[in-house]
Amino acid sequence: MSDEHYAIHTAQGEEEHSAGGVPVRRAADGGWEVLCLERPRYGDWSLPKGHLEPGETAAAAALRELEEETGVRGEILCFIRTIRYPITGRSGRPTTKVVDHFLIAVDPDSGPAAPQPPELDIPHWLPLATAKTALTHETERISIRQAAALLAAA
């Protein structure tokens, strides 16, 4: 697929749109756990996310990416937020990455989380309090804190 496929041209410049979220489940102790990705090729910890395919909604992309990257299925509980940050796009040009984050309930019947070829990321279930500080990027830590507030209010 062409790298240009992912570039959206706006009045402010190029954007690449992705979706993902904060996948959660209840732990044995009744608390919440978050499914985070250890990404050895980048040397970081992140949330599952990926590019939208043509005609795909952000919510559908978030669920597809969760399954592609971890092997688990989920259900969107609600929208959390949109984050934006500068990247060098697939085109090689300066681009703004736009990521919609959702709160996702992981289906307990979908099996254990595991690396999914060709993905090389390693999924880990972390207690919510640990996940709030474990991720590399502050924008994703904010999404986890907002997810925690939503879960506490539910």
C-alpha positions, 0 to 999 in steps of 0.5 A: 500500500502506498505511504501516501494512502495514510497522509491526509492533506489539511490546511495546516499540513499533512496528518496521519490518523490512527486509533487505539485506546486503553484496554482494561479488565478486572483483576483477580483482586477486583481492581483494574488492569490495563493491557500495555505494549512493550515495544522492543524495536522502539525501546518504549511502552505504549498503548495499542494503536494503528492507522485507520484503513480506508472507510474505517471508523476510529472505533473500528480501527481501535478494536482491529488494532487491539486484536492484531497487536495482542490477540484479544478482542474488546468492546468500546466503552467510550471515547477518551480523547484525541492526541496530536503530536509531530512525526516524520510521516510515512511520506518522509515529510513533517506530519501531525499524528492524530490518535483517537483513544477509546476506553476498551473493555477486553472480552474475557473469552478472547483468550490470553494476550500474546504477541501476534506475528508479524507484530513484535510488541509484547503485551503485558497486563499492568495494574492501573496504578502501575500503567499510569506511570509505566508508559513512555509518552506523557500523552498516553499516560494522560489517557490512562489517567482519564480512563481511570477517572471514567472507570471510577465514576462508573 
